Amino acid sequence: TTTATPPPAPAQQGNAITVAPAPIKPVPDTAKPAEAPKTPAQKLTALANGGNVKAQAVLGFSYLDGTNGLSVNEAEGARWLERAANAGDAMAAYRLGTLYERGHGVPTNAKKADELYGIAAKKGNRKAMHNLAVAFAEGSGVPKNLQQASQWFTRAAEMGLSDSQFNLAVLYERGMGVKQSLTEAYKWYAIAATGGDSESKARVDALATQLTPADKATAQAAAQSFHAKPMD
């Protein structure tokens, strides 16, 4: 006889096979932490280091004046202005010239100051024109040359700088570097006086007694019609 194979015994509860769920892997956090916003000084420095000439100039001014969150550091200011001036920035060249003239942050060097004033003056900076004219008038850092002084005083005066207008009037009154002309002297004194220069007002009153009525009228008319040339 054939013996039937008994069916398998049902699995007992305690022997049941359980499959553990696969572990859930966390997604790695690749996001960078938020960076603190840059300060104006940091932004300027980054731009300046990247070769931005205007940023180099502004950074230099900031070190000189203690602005944009920076402490005053004339040597560091001069360093940045030097870079901007070498790239042709007129304001940087003018301001750096004043540092060399006075020995602030750099050694005193009148010749270097005048070279920088020349760069800025030729680019239209009227204060640099005035300082360069003074240097030629006094022979400071450059050979004394009153004709050059009168030319630079004239350019700055025409752009509305009252100190240059006064000095140009002095040259005309004394015939220094220009042909003596009390009419021209009166004119420039009058223009400077209109701008608020009290010393010029005194010279206007003094010259008024030395001019003929016709010359005085001519000078007054020229002064009244004066309009400063626009600055770049």
C-alpha positions in Angstrom: 0.0 0.0 0.0 1.1 3.6 -0.6 1.5 5.8 2.5 0.3 9.3 1.9 2.7 12.1 2.7 1.3 14.1 5.6 0.8 17.8 4.9 3.3 20.2 6.5 2.6 21.4 9.9 1.4 25.0 10.0 4.1 27.4 11.2 3.8 28.3 14.7 3.5 32.0 15.6 6.7 32.0 17.4 8.7 30.7 14.4 7.3 33.2 11.8 9.9 34.8 9.6 9.7 38.6 9.7 11.4 40.9 7.2 12.8 44.1 8.7 12.0 47.3 6.8 14.9 48.9 4.9 16.4 51.7 6.9 15.5 55.2 5.7 18.6 57.1 4.8 18.5 60.8 5.5 19.1 63.1 2.6 22.4 64.9 3.2 22.1 68.6 3.8 24.2 70.2 1.1 22.8 73.8 1.7 25.4 76.2 2.9 24.7 78.2 6.0 23.5 81.7 5.3 26.4 84.2 5.1 26.3 87.5 7.0 25.7 90.4 4.7 28.9 92.2 3.7 29.7 95.6 5.2 30.2 98.6 3.0 34.0 98.4 3.7 34.1 94.7 2.7 32.2 95.4 -0.5 34.5 98.2 -1.4 37.6 96.1 -0.6 36.4 93.3 -2.7 35.7 95.6 -5.7 39.0 97.4 -5.2 41.0 94.1 -5.1 39.2 93.2 -8.3 40.6 96.2 -10.0 37.7 98.6 -9.9 39.4 102.0 -10.0 36.5 104.0 -8.6 36.2 101.6 -5.6 40.0 102.0 -5.0 39.6 105.7 -4.9 36.5 105.6 -2.6 38.3 103.1 -0.3 41.3 105.4 -0.1 39.0 108.4 0.8 37.3 106.2 3.4 40.5 105.4 5.1 41.5 109.1 5.1 38.1 110.4 6.4 37.1 107.5 8.6 34.0 106.7 6.7 32.2 103.5 5.6 32.9 101.9 8.9 36.7 102.3 8.7 39.1 103.9 11.1 41.3 106.6 9.9 44.5 105.2 8.4 46.3 107.7 6.2 49.0 105.2 5.1 46.4 102.7 4.0 44.4 105.5 2.4 47.5 106.6 0.4 48.1 103.1 -0.7 44.7 102.8 -2.3 44.8 106.3 -3.7 48.1 105.5 -5.4 46.5 102.6 -7.2 43.6 104.7 -8.4 45.8 107.6 -9.3 48.1 105.3 -11.4 44.9 104.3 -13.2 44.1 107.9 -14.0 41.5 108.8 -11.4 41.7 112.6 -11.1 40.2 112.9 -7.6 42.5 110.2 -6.3 45.5 112.0 -7.8 44.5 115.3 -6.3 43.9 113.9 -2.8 47.1 111.9 -2.9 49.0 115.0 -4.0 47.8 116.8 -0.8 49.2 113.9 1.3 52.6 114.2 -0.3 52.6 117.9 0.0 51.8 117.7 3.8 53.6 114.4 4.6 50.4 112.6 5.8 50.6 108.9 5.5 53.6 109.2 3.1 56.9 111.1 3.2 56.7 114.8 2.3 57.6 115.1 -1.3 56.8 118.4 -3.1 57.9 117.2 -6.5 55.7 114.1 -6.2 52.8 116.2 -5.1 53.1 118.5 -8.1 53.3 115.6 -10.5 50.0 114.3 -9.0 48.4 117.8 -9.2 49.5 117.9 -12.8 47.7 114.6 -13.6 44.5 115.8 -11.9 44.7 119.3 -13.3 45.0 118.1 -16.9 41.9 116.0 -16.3 39.9 119.0 -15.1 40.2 119.0 -11.3 40.1 122.7 -10.4 41.6 122.3 -6.9 44.6 120.6 -8.4 44.9 123.4 -10.9 45.0 125.9 -8.0 47.6 123.9 -6.1 49.7 123.5 -9.2 49.5 127.2 -9.8 50.6 127.9 -6.3 53.6 125.6 -6.7 54.7 127.4 -9.9 54.2 130.8 -8.2 56.3 129.8 -5.2 58.8 127.5 -6.9 57.8 124.6 -4.6 58.7 121.2 -6.1 58.9 122.8 -9.6 61.0 125.7 -11.0 59.3 129.1 -10.3 57.3 130.1 -13.3 54.8 132.9 -13.0 53.5 132.5 -16.5 52.6 128.9 -15.8 51.1 130.0 -12.5 48.9 132.6 -14.2 47.7 130.0 -16.7 46.6 127.5 -14.1 45.1 130.2 -11.9 43.1 131.4 -14.9 41.7 127.9 -15.7 40.7 127.3 -12.1 39.3 130.9 -11.8 37.2 130.3 -14.9 35.8 127.2 -13.3 34.6 129.3 -10.3 37.3 128.7 -7.7 37.4 131.9 -5.6 40.9 131.4 -4.2 42.2 131.2 -7.8 40.2 134.3 -8.8 41.8 136.3 -6.0 45.3 135.1 -6.8 44.8 135.8 -10.5 43.6 139.3 -9.6 46.8 139.8 -7.6 48.9 138.8 -10.6 47.1 141.3 -12.8 47.4 144.0 -10.2 51.1 143.6 -9.9 51.9 142.5 -13.4 53.4 139.1 -12.4 53.3 136.5 -15.1 50.8 138.6 -17.0 50.7 142.1 -18.4 49.6 144.5 -15.7 46.0 145.4 -15.9 44.1 147.1 -13.1 40.9 146.5 -15.1 41.4 142.8 -15.2 42.5 142.8 -11.6 39.3 144.7 -10.6 37.2 142.2 -12.7 38.6 139.1 -10.9 38.5 140.7 -7.5 34.8 141.6 -8.1 34.0 138.1 -9.2 35.7 136.6 -6.1 33.9 139.2 -3.9 30.5 138.1 -5.4 31.4 134.6 -4.2 31.8 135.9 -0.7 35.6 136.6 -0.5 35.9 139.5 1.9 39.6 140.3 1.0 38.6 140.6 -2.6 35.8 143.1 -1.6 38.4 145.3 0.1 40.6 145.2 -3.1 37.6 146.1 -5.2 37.1 149.2 -3.1 40.8 150.1 -3.3 41.1 149.7 -7.0 37.8 151.6 -7.7 39.7 154.9 -6.9 42.5 154.0 -9.4 40.4 153.3 -12.4 38.8 155.7 -14.9 35.0 155.7 -14.9 35.1 154.0 -18.3 37.6 151.2 -17.2 35.6 150.7 -14.0 32.4 150.3 -16.0 34.1 147.8 -18.3 35.4 145.8 -15.4 32.1 145.8 -13.6 30.3 144.7 -16.8 32.7 141.8 -17.3 32.3 140.7 -13.7 28.6 140.8 -13.8 28.4 138.7 -17.0 30.8 136.1 -15.7 29.5 132.5 -15.6 31.8 129.7 -14.3 32.6 127.0 -16.7 31.0 123.6 -15.8 33.1 121.1 -14.0 33.5 117.6 -15.4 
